[in-house]
Amino acid sequence: MKTLFPLIAALFLSGSLALAADTPNAAAPAVEKKLTSSQQRMADCNKDATGKKGQERRDFMSQCLRAGKPAAAPEAAVAKKPQRMKDCNGQAGEKALKGAERKAFMSECLKAK
């Protein structure tokens, strides 16, 4: 019993010292990680969004984070793009192609520019 108490005290003390070694020292300088461009953009937009709440903030953040990226194509431009699959499928249907003939025709039609 007499040797058990000092042993327990030594274990307790060593455990608390190990925990103290894991905690950051206030005197040691903090190492700052360099932010990626997207993280930096998020931080900048977040600073600019102070004072905004709810939907207004969501809209602002969405617009701010998209800045610098190319805008999505307008619907009119998307509608004008040729729909090759639909056209080729229609042509194959008009010719009443089936099986291997249809597959070969579709392949050639889709490759054509």
N, C-alpha and C positions, 0 to 999 in steps of 0.2 A: 504494500500500500504506500510505503514511504517513497518508493521509486516510481510509482505510477503517477503521482501528482506532478513531479518535475518533468516527466515524459510528456504528459498531456499539455502542460504549460509550454514546453518547447515546441510541440506540434502547433499549438494555437498561435504562438508568436511567429513561427516560420510561415504559417499560412497567411497571416496578416501582412507580413513583410513582402510576400510574393504578390499579394493584391496591390500593395502600395507601389511595387515596381511596375505593374501593368498600367496604372493610372498615369495620364500625361502630366508632366511637370509644368507648373505654371510659369516657371522661369525659362523653359525651353521655347524657342520660337516655333510657331505653328507653320507647318509646311503647307502652302496653298497649292492645290491641284490646278492645272491649266484646264480651262473649260473648252469643250469642243465648240465649233461654230454654232451648232444648233442650241447647245446649252447656253452659250453667251447671248444668242438672240432671244431665248426664252427669258433670261434674266433681265435683259434690257426692256423687253416688252412688259414684263411684270412690273418693273419700276415705273414705266410710263402709264400703266393702267391703275395706279393708285388713285383712289377716290371713286372709281367706277364700280358698280355693283350689278349683279344679276345678268340679265340679257345684254345690257350695254357692255359689260366687261367681257362676256363671251364673244360678242361681235368684234370688239376692239382687238382682243387677243388673236382671234382667228385672222383678222385682216393684217395685223402686225406680223404674225408668224409667217404669213404667206408672202410678205414683202420680199422682193428679190427673186422670187420664183416666177417662172413664166405662167401667165394666166391660162386657164383652161380654154380650149377651143370653143368658140360660140356654137350654139346649136345649129345655126344656119350652115356653118362650115362643115359640121359633122353630117348633116343631112345631104350635102352635095357629094360626099365621098361615094365612089362606086361600091356597090355591094356585090362583090364578085361571087360569093357563095350562092346568093339568091339568084343572080343572073345565070350562073352555070347550071344550077339545079333546074331552073326554068327551061333552059335550052335542052338539057338532058330529058326532061319530061316531054317536051315537044317532039323530040326524036324517038320517044318511047324506048329509050335504052334501058337495059336491065343487066344485072349481074356484073361480070367482068368487063363488058363493053362500057357500061355506065361508069364503073370505077376508073377505067382508063381515060374516058372522056373527061370526067370530073378532075382527074389529076392534071391532064393537059390544059384544061380550061382555067384552072386555078393558078397554074404556073404562068400562063400568058399575062403579059402586062398591057 
